[in-house]
């Protein structure tokens, strides 16, 4: 396709985009014409194939293909109600993938919506990675505060390490060393650096409870504080088990320090260069 043809099609796709219930969508009726289809009945077959592809991907069809009705003017000045669909970007991508590849409009749409879908996937991935990094920093702050509280109550750094290890065993039902091997974490690194986000937050919740209860119960010494921390981790574990989540079955997470470096590098790329 020539450059001016691509620009023309790009403008057409952008022009018919609309917002439906807070989501960017395209009307199937309008998309039909832009994709080079003359008959709606022919385009309905493409829609059906796209919906089948959506179902085969184990994605809820109704989340991306919403049936609506619209009124169109007749020659007599009257109006007629017709069926339509509001299609998300992903739905449009599936429509393009199941359209007639000989049509230049379909070829353009396949690339146009593939790029847009990929952008959405990258944004979602970045948001999830950022959430994990934030959770890890939060856990580090919680444990630092807890360490300070325990130091004032007769527990040194060695004792704190033992208490934290006992808490991990209660939460994950395995020793920290075994847990590290399972997650592929080096022995010199904190196990939390290789846990998924939920695992990090579970540890943080238990540590927060220990920090509060040690002060409220006025606990002193390693043994009573150790018991408190173990009980709190068991409470978090039982809560997860009640929701069908077994902490010992958490899948390993990518080294959180590596994730943070990648996010930082990406941020630097979008920063304007200094003159």
C-alpha positions in Angstrom: 0.0 0.0 0.0 1.1 3.5 -0.7 1.8 6.0 2.1 -1.2 8.2 1.3 -3.5 5.1 1.3 -2.2 4.1 4.7 -2.7 7.6 6.1 -6.2 7.6 4.7 -7.2 4.3 6.3 -5.5 5.3 9.6 -7.7 8.4 9.7 -10.8 6.4 8.9 -10.2 3.9 11.8 -9.5 6.7 14.2 -12.6 8.7 13.0 -15.1 5.9 13.8 -13.6 5.1 17.2 -16.0 6.0 20.1 -16.4 5.5 23.8 -19.0 3.0 24.9 -19.6 2.5 28.7 -16.1 4.0 29.3 -14.3 1.7 26.9 -12.9 2.6 23.5 -14.9 0.8 20.9 -15.9 0.6 17.2 -19.3 0.1 15.7 -19.4 -3.2 13.7 -21.7 -1.5 11.2 -19.3 1.3 10.6 -16.3 -1.0 10.7 -17.9 -3.1 8.0 -17.7 -0.4 5.4 -14.2 0.8 6.4 -13.0 -2.8 6.0 -14.3 -2.9 2.4 -17.4 -5.0 2.9 -20.5 -4.0 1.0 -23.0 -6.5 2.4 -23.6 -6.7 6.2 -24.6 -10.4 5.9 -21.1 -11.2 4.6 -19.5 -9.2 7.5 -21.7 -11.1 10.0 -19.9 -14.3 9.0 -16.6 -12.6 9.8 -18.0 -11.5 13.2 -19.1 -15.0 14.0 -15.6 -16.4 13.2 -14.1 -13.6 15.4 -16.4 -14.5 18.3 -15.5 -18.2 17.9 -11.8 -17.3 18.1 -12.5 -15.3 21.2 -14.2 -18.2 22.8 -11.3 -20.6 21.8 -8.9 -18.2 23.6 -11.0 -18.7 26.8 -11.9 -15.0 26.8 -15.5 -13.9 27.6 -17.2 -13.0 24.3 -19.6 -10.5 26.0 -16.6 -8.5 27.3 -15.5 -7.6 23.8 -18.6 -8.0 21.5 -21.6 -6.1 23.0 -24.9 -6.4 21.1 -26.7 -3.0 20.7 -29.3 -1.6 18.4 -29.3 1.7 16.5 -31.8 3.6 14.4 -31.0 4.5 10.8 -33.0 7.0 8.6 -35.1 5.7 5.7 -35.8 7.6 2.5 -39.3 8.5 3.7 -38.0 10.3 6.7 -38.8 7.5 9.0 -36.3 5.4 11.0 -35.6 1.7 11.2 -33.9 -0.1 14.1 -31.1 -2.4 13.2 -28.8 -4.7 15.2 -25.1 -3.7 15.8 -22.2 -4.6 17.9 -19.8 -2.4 19.9 -16.3 -4.0 19.4 -13.3 -3.5 21.7 -9.8 -3.2 20.2 -9.3 -6.9 20.8 -12.6 -7.8 19.1 -11.5 -5.6 16.1 -8.2 -7.4 16.0 -10.0 -10.8 15.9 -12.3 -9.5 13.2 -9.3 -8.4 11.1 -7.7 -11.7 11.6 -10.8 -13.5 10.3 -11.5 -11.1 7.4 -10.6 -11.5 3.7 -6.8 -11.1 3.6 -7.1 -10.1 -0.1 -8.7 -6.8 0.9 -6.1 -4.1 1.5 -8.3 -2.7 4.3 -8.1 -6.0 6.1 -4.4 -6.2 5.7 -4.1 -2.7 7.2 -6.5 -3.5 10.1 -4.6 -6.7 11.0 -1.4 -4.6 11.6 -3.2 -1.6 13.0 -5.1 -3.5 15.7 -2.2 -5.9 16.3 0.0 -3.0 17.3 -2.7 -1.4 19.5 -3.4 -4.8 21.2 0.3 -5.3 21.8 0.6 -1.8 23.3 -2.2 -2.7 25.8 -0.5 -5.9 26.7 2.8 -4.0 27.4 1.0 -1.4 29.5 -0.7 -4.2 31.6 2.6 -6.0 32.0 4.3 -2.9 33.2 1.5 -2.1 35.6 1.8 -5.6 37.1 5.6 -5.4 37.3 5.4 -2.0 39.0 2.9 -3.3 41.5 5.3 -6.1 42.4 8.2 -3.6 42.9 6.1 -1.3 45.0 5.0 -4.3 47.1 8.6 -5.4 47.6 9.6 -1.9 48.8 6.6 -1.8 51.1 7.7 -5.2 52.7 11.2 -3.8 53.1 9.9 -0.8 55.0 7.6 -3.0 57.2 10.5 -5.3 58.1 12.8 -2.4 58.8 10.2 -0.9 61.2 9.5 -4.4 62.8 13.3 -4.9 63.3 13.4 -1.6 65.2 10.4 -2.5 67.3 12.0 -5.8 68.2 15.4 -4.4 68.9 13.8 -2.2 71.6 12.3 -5.4 73.1 15.5 -7.4 73.4 15.8 -9.0 69.9 19.0 -8.5 68.0 19.6 -8.8 64.2 20.3 -12.5 64.5 17.2 -13.1 66.5 15.1 -11.1 64.0 16.5 -13.3 61.2 15.4 -16.4 63.1 11.9 -15.0 63.8 11.5 -14.0 60.1 12.6 -17.5 59.0 10.1 -19.2 61.4 7.4 -16.9 59.9 8.3 -18.1 56.4 8.1 -21.7 57.4 4.6 -21.1 58.9 3.4 -19.3 55.8 4.9 -21.5 53.1 5.2 -24.8 55.1 8.9 -25.2 54.3 12.2 -23.9 55.5 13.6 -20.7 54.0 16.5 -22.6 52.4 14.1 -25.1 50.8 11.8 -22.3 49.6 14.8 -20.5 48.1 15.8 -23.6 46.1 12.2 -24.0 44.9 12.1 -20.4 43.7 15.6 -20.4 42.3 16.7 -17.7 44.7 20.4 -17.5 45.6 21.1 -18.3 49.3 22.5 -14.8 49.8 19.3 -13.0 48.6 16.0 -12.4 50.4 13.3 -14.9 49.4 10.9 -12.1 48.9 12.9 -10.9 45.9 11.7 -14.0 44.0 8.2 -14.3 45.2 5.2 -13.2 43.1 3.3 -10.1 44.2 0.7 -12.0 46.3 3.5 -13.8 48.2 5.2 -10.5 49.0 2.0 -9.0 50.2 1.2 -12.0 52.3 4.6 -11.7 54.1 4.0 -7.9 54.5 0.6 -8.4 56.0 1.9 -10.9 58.6 4.8 -8.6 59.5 2.4 -5.7 59.9 0.3 -7.7 62.3 3.4 -8.8 64.3 4.5 -5.2 64.6 1.1 -4.1 65.9 0.6 -7.0 68.3 4.1 -6.9 69.8 3.4 -3.4 70.9 -0.3 -3.9 71.9 0.5 -7.1 73.9 3.7 -5.6 75.2 5.8 -8.6 74.3 9.5 -8.9 75.2 12.2 -11.4 74.2 12.7 -13.6 71.2 10.5 -16.6 72.1 7.1 -14.8 72.8 7.7 -12.5 69.7 8.6 -15.6 67.6 5.4 -17.3 68.6 3.4 -14.2 67.7 5.0 -13.9 64.3 4.4 -17.6 63.6 0.8 -17.3 64.6 0.3 -14.3 62.3 1.9 -16.1 59.4 -0.4 -19.1 60.0 -3.4 -16.8 60.1 -2.4 -15.4 56.7 -1.8 -18.8 55.4 -5.2 -20.1 56.5 -6.9 -17.1 55.0 -5.2 -17.9 51.6 -6.1 -21.6 51.9 -9.7 -20.7 52.5 -9.7 -18.9 49.1 -8.1 -21.9 47.4 -4.6 -20.5 47.4 -1.7 -22.6 48.7 1.4 -20.4 49.4 3.8 -23.3 48.9 2.5 -23.5 45.3 3.4 -20.0 44.3 5.3 -19.8 41.0 8.7 -18.2 41.1 8.8 -14.5 40.2 11.5 -12.8 38.2 14.3 -11.3 40.3 12.5 -8.1 41.5 15.8 -6.2 41.3 16.1 -7.0 37.7 12.5 -6.0 37.1 13.1 -2.7 38.9 16.2 -2.0 36.7 14.2 -2.7 33.6 11.4 -0.3 34.7 13.9 2.4 35.5 15.6 2.0 32.1 12.2 2.3 30.4 11.5 5.5 32.3 14.8 7.0 31.3 14.0 6.4 27.6 10.9 8.7 27.8 12.7 11.5 29.6 13.5 14.4 27.4 17.2 14.8 26.7 19.0 17.7 28.3 20.1 20.4 25.9 
